[in-house]
């Protein structure tokens, strides 16, 4: 079923949220053919104590949840998982893999949940049904013949922590640390950069900080699409008069204005809250230059204050006590000509100076960023610059201030805490050795990029994927796809069909669906990355059979149950990464900084100048959007904020043409 529908692009004038959000939820519930009454009952429990955590974004649960503590994306994600649509073995008798490669990503996943384990038959280019025992024997036989160092165990953040723990243990029992995960392609730059800049690889704010901040600076995070529940916190801040400064190539509706769908007054009266007080459309790839401009303007304000005998604009005490490298960083920033900053950032000097003046007046500032900063070749340097900006005024370790890296979806960091990591230094290997009586491998494993390089070089021979859509999420997809068929073994553990299941190795079980465990109540599914609340996805809706039941046959049963999580007890969630070190009162936080906060990092390339952003470069088109992780893109066939319905392919010829999109030249 090749997608012959013509994509449509038109203006969308309404705010984020509002009736458009309600209409979108109704449409997805109808499309997934879920029973409406029982689905509404389940959505009522979403993101609440004794309920279940949303599998969409990673925004934490508030202390006092709203009546409906879910956004349209959360409702879509839950309906998408609990759909009554099914992809049966009969489906695969009608379609070859080559034919399915011509389908859109959306249409592949829209077929519904896989119902049986399948095995690829190369002679017919089709999947054929197999039994679980047959699948396990085939996988085990191949693994025994392969060198353990040549097999990769990829994990997506969609798996529960219990599953992830056993998966990582299995990989190490097999003999390697080849455990790349989806975070390698999203916030890996955050972990690397923040460990150097602030001494901890995690963010430093909690949800309550948004109620205490007096300025928010946004970089590359599209809240309206990636984390819509965040809009409630932004709306409350905006109503308090908190300035919100946004740096983003496109004007995103979710950062401009918002109507709360849970407010009858706003919905009936058509009221909307303006969000961004200053919106700067930075050039794609120009974030380093833009932040350097802010820092340069801050230094100028500090110079002026000192000449006038006023207090320093910078937090000199914080810098002296907790930082190092400031003088070198300041010298680098001062040396950058404004002409170069304007050219690289695409922003005017007066606009950057205005933003810096707003920042300088605030006592507690939160720096929010997403994958618009991390998914770059220079992603680490982007994060260094955000950290540098906050360090200059001591916006680390005090209420209402800090670094807020927003995750793409739940459970990615949680997997790291239970062993999904290619770096053995992040895993308690001695504890595993003692508990399970084996010697785990101590050498570093392959991350996502190294896995792809191994596929291209022919040193990787086996791939097992726990969820996700690996071949759609990686860079240089065409090269890796072409080499993928040379792999001896490919196994994809999945619930729905996607494009990664259509490119196979010599022995492939790309639709080996995990057996669900029917619980007599609720099913405890693991701890989330942010709020540590338990994911509790329910095999049945409201105790009714029929639609809403698991897509696969139920082979095992166990007694289920719930227990109140740490987050539910505290009613406190941490934003982005869990930042234990900087969570409480300012005295305690600053006291915790017993040594330097690793210090100011130079965010410049070897030449000492800003990286060039050549028009027409392949990455520029992707960077413009600043969306969530690529393996989630199939969920969004329709993007109402941009007035787009359908997929708009961009080929090499199109990249050579000058295209105008929402006022931005691509």
Protein Blocks (a to p, Z undefined) as FASTA:
>chain_A
ZZfbdcdddddfbdeeijllmmmmmmmmmmnopafklmmmmmmmgopahiacdfkbmcdc
dfbdcfblcdfklmmmmmmmmpcbdcdfklmmmpcfklmmmpcfklmmmnopcfbdcddd
fklopacdddfklmmmmmmmmmmmpcfklpccdddfkbcfklmmmmmmmmmmnopabdcc
fklmmmmmmmmmmmmmnopabdfbdfklmmmpcbdcdehiafklmmmmlmmmmmmmmmno
pacddddfbacfklmbccdfklmklmmnopacdfbfcdcdddehilmmmmmmmmmmmmmm
mmmmmmnopacfbdfklmmmmgghklmmmmmmmmpcfklmmmmnopafklmmmmmmmmmm
pmbdcddddfklmmcfklmmmmmmmmmmmmmnopghiehiacddddfbghklmmmmnopa
fblklpcfklmmmmnopaddfbdcddfklmmmmmmnopafbdcdeejjfklmpghklmmm
mmmmmpmbdcdddfbdcfklmpccfbdcfkbccdddddehiadebjcfklopacdddfbg
hhighehiafbdcfbdcdddddddfklmnopacehiacfklmmcfklmmmmmmbcehiac
ddbdfkopacdddehiaklmmmmnopadfklmmmmmbafknopgcjddddfklmmpccde
ehiaZZ
